[in-house]
Amino acid sequence: RLNRIVEINATDMYVVVEPGLTWAELWQELAKQGLRTTFWGPFSGIKATVGGSMSQNSASLGSGGFGVSADAVLSFDIVLAMEVIEHVSDVGMFLNRCAAMLKPGGMMVVSTLNRNWKSFALAIVGAEYVARLLPKGTHQYRDFIKPSELAKWLREAGLELEDVSGLMYEPWRNSARVVSRTDINYLACARKPG
């Protein structure tokens, strides 16, 4: 479940947690040491996970005085941006923000759709209009990103590209697998130097 508290450092006032830990569990452990965070968890509830609320940039109880809880994060070991960047208005800014939150040596994994006729045929025509796996209008072809474009943005964000692999969805099995072809869906893995 990835729900452990890895470290509570009362001297330097930080905690290291895994993303599946709930705000309630964090509060209970901190209270045992007479400590607390500036946030009480997102408005969706104290039983929400820390990682979930960070990934959604949730407003938390405490946000009025301290901003959103994600702004209080020192760093992440891993940042996943899975099937999201083709929906972001400023991809460069988004990747810069993600890279800034990575600790030195941290890894970022991005999955998205390549921009070519095959991805248009399968992701838009096939998935949205024929198979109806996604609502019509979910994707806009102009927002698909070629691997070379993503590699450039990742480098501009200060990350080192380590791998680009294809991702093949098999709807008849309801599964996906990593492949060498990047012509439709693909994954990019990049590391922050240090």
C-alpha positions as CSV (number, residue, x, y, z in Angstrom):
1,R,0.0,0.0,0.0
2,L,3.0,2.4,0.2
3,N,1.6,3.8,3.4
4,R,4.5,4.1,5.8
5,I,6.0,7.0,7.6
6,V,9.7,6.7,6.7
7,E,11.0,9.4,9.0
8,I,9.9,12.1,11.4
9,N,12.6,14.7,12.0
10,A,11.5,16.8,14.9
11,T,14.7,18.9,14.9
12,D,14.5,20.0,11.2
13,M,10.7,19.8,11.2
14,Y,10.0,17.6,8.2
15,V,8.5,14.1,7.6
16,V,9.2,11.6,4.9
17,V,6.1,9.6,4.0
18,E,5.0,7.2,1.3
19,P,2.1,8.4,-0.9
20,G,-0.5,5.9,0.4
21,L,-0.4,7.3,4.0
22,T,-3.6,9.1,5.1
23,W,-3.6,12.5,6.7
24,A,-5.2,10.9,9.7
25,E,-2.4,8.4,10.1
26,L,0.2,11.1,9.8
27,W,-1.6,13.3,12.4
28,Q,-1.8,10.3,14.9
29,E,2.0,9.6,14.6
30,L,2.9,13.3,14.9
31,A,0.6,13.8,17.9
32,K,2.5,11.1,19.8
33,Q,5.6,13.3,19.6
34,G,3.7,16.5,20.3
35,L,4.0,17.6,16.7
36,R,1.6,18.6,13.9
37,T,1.6,19.8,10.3
38,T,0.2,23.1,9.1
39,F,-2.4,21.1,7.1
40,W,-5.3,19.0,8.3
41,G,-5.8,17.2,5.1
42,P,-7.8,18.1,2.0
43,F,-11.4,19.2,2.1
44,S,-12.3,15.8,0.8
45,G,-11.4,14.4,4.2
46,I,-8.6,13.5,6.6
47,K,-8.8,9.9,5.4
48,A,-7.5,11.0,2.0
49,T,-4.0,9.9,1.2
50,V,-1.1,12.4,1.3
51,G,0.0,11.4,-2.2
52,G,-3.5,11.7,-3.6
53,S,-4.0,15.2,-2.3
54,M,-0.5,16.3,-3.4
55,S,-1.1,15.0,-6.9
56,Q,-4.4,16.9,-7.2
57,N,-2.9,20.1,-5.7
58,S,-5.8,20.0,-3.2
59,A,-6.8,22.9,-1.0
60,S,-6.5,21.7,2.5
61,L,-7.6,22.8,5.9
62,G,-4.8,25.2,6.6
63,S,-4.4,26.4,3.0
64,G,-5.7,29.8,3.9
65,G,-2.6,30.6,5.9
66,F,0.0,28.4,4.2
67,G,-1.1,27.8,0.6
68,V,-1.8,24.4,-0.9
69,S,-0.1,21.5,0.9
70,A,1.9,20.6,-2.3
71,D,3.7,23.9,-1.9
72,A,5.1,22.7,1.4
73,V,6.7,19.6,-0.1
74,L,10.5,19.7,-0.1
75,S,10.8,17.0,-2.7
76,F,9.5,13.8,-4.2
77,D,11.5,10.6,-5.1
78,I,9.2,9.9,-8.0
79,V,6.8,12.1,-10.0
80,L,4.3,10.3,-12.3
81,A,2.5,12.2,-15.0
82,M,0.5,9.5,-16.6
83,E,-1.8,10.5,-19.6
84,V,-2.0,14.1,-18.4
85,I,0.4,16.3,-20.3
86,E,-1.7,16.2,-23.5
87,H,-4.4,18.0,-21.4
88,V,-2.1,20.7,-19.9
89,S,-2.1,24.2,-21.5
90,D,1.6,24.9,-20.9
91,V,3.6,21.6,-21.0
92,G,6.9,23.3,-20.4
93,M,5.7,25.1,-17.3
94,F,4.1,21.8,-16.0
95,L,7.3,19.8,-16.5
96,N,9.4,22.6,-14.9
97,R,7.1,22.5,-11.8
98,C,7.3,18.7,-11.7
99,A,11.1,18.8,-12.0
100,A,11.4,21.4,-9.3
101,M,9.6,19.0,-6.9
102,L,12.0,16.1,-7.6
103,K,14.8,15.4,-5.2
104,P,18.3,15.1,-6.8
105,G,18.5,11.7,-8.3
106,G,14.7,11.5,-8.4
107,M,12.8,10.0,-11.4
108,M,10.0,11.4,-13.5
109,V,7.8,9.1,-15.6
110,V,5.5,10.6,-18.3
111,S,3.1,8.8,-20.5
112,T,1.3,10.4,-23.4
113,L,0.2,10.1,-27.0
114,N,2.4,10.6,-30.0
115,R,1.2,13.0,-32.7
116,N,0.7,11.1,-35.9
117,W,-2.1,9.5,-38.0
118,K,-2.0,6.2,-36.1
119,S,-2.5,7.8,-32.7
120,F,-5.3,9.9,-34.2
121,A,-7.0,6.8,-35.7
122,L,-6.7,4.7,-32.5
123,A,-6.9,7.2,-29.6
124,I,-9.5,9.6,-31.0
125,V,-11.5,7.8,-33.7
126,G,-11.1,4.3,-32.2
127,A,-11.3,4.9,-28.5
128,E,-13.7,7.9,-28.5
129,Y,-16.0,7.3,-31.4
130,V,-15.9,3.5,-32.3
131,A,-15.3,1.6,-29.0
132,R,-16.5,4.5,-26.9
133,L,-13.9,3.8,-24.2
134,L,-13.5,7.5,-23.6
135,P,-16.0,10.4,-23.9
136,K,-16.0,12.2,-27.2
137,G,-13.7,15.2,-27.2
138,T,-11.4,13.8,-24.5
139,H,-8.4,14.3,-26.8
140,Q,-7.4,17.0,-29.2
141,Y,-5.0,15.9,-31.9
142,R,-3.1,19.2,-31.8
143,D,-2.2,18.5,-28.1
144,F,-0.5,15.1,-28.8
145,I,3.2,15.3,-28.2
146,K,6.0,13.7,-30.3
147,P,8.7,12.0,-28.3
148,S,11.3,14.5,-29.6
149,E,9.2,17.4,-28.3
150,L,8.8,15.8,-24.9
151,A,12.6,15.0,-24.7
152,K,13.3,18.7,-25.4
153,W,10.9,19.9,-22.7
154,L,12.4,17.4,-20.2
155,R,15.9,18.6,-20.9
156,E,14.8,22.3,-20.6
157,A,13.4,21.3,-17.2
158,G,16.8,20.1,-16.1
159,L,16.1,16.4,-16.4
160,E,18.1,13.7,-18.2
161,L,16.1,11.4,-20.4
162,E,16.9,7.8,-19.6
163,D,14.4,5.9,-21.7
164,V,11.5,6.2,-24.1
165,S,9.4,3.1,-24.6
166,G,6.0,2.4,-26.3
167,L,2.9,1.5,-24.4
168,M,0.4,-0.9,-26.1
169,Y,-3.1,-1.0,-24.7
170,E,-4.9,-4.3,-25.3
171,P,-8.6,-3.6,-24.7
172,W,-9.7,-7.2,-25.2
173,R,-7.5,-8.1,-22.2
174,N,-8.1,-4.8,-20.4
175,S,-4.3,-4.5,-20.0
176,A,-1.3,-2.7,-21.3
177,R,2.3,-3.7,-21.9
178,V,5.6,-1.9,-22.6
179,V,6.8,-2.3,-26.2
180,S,9.6,-0.8,-28.3
181,R,7.2,1.0,-30.7
182,T,6.4,4.6,-29.6
183,D,4.0,5.4,-32.5
184,I,0.9,5.6,-30.4
185,N,1.2,5.7,-26.6
186,Y,4.6,6.0,-25.0
187,L,6.4,6.4,-21.7
188,A,9.4,8.6,-21.1
189,C,11.6,8.2,-18.0
190,A,13.9,11.1,-16.9
191,R,16.1,11.6,-13.9
192,K,17.1,14.8,-12.1
193,P,20.9,15.0,-11.9
194,G,22.5,14.8,-8.5
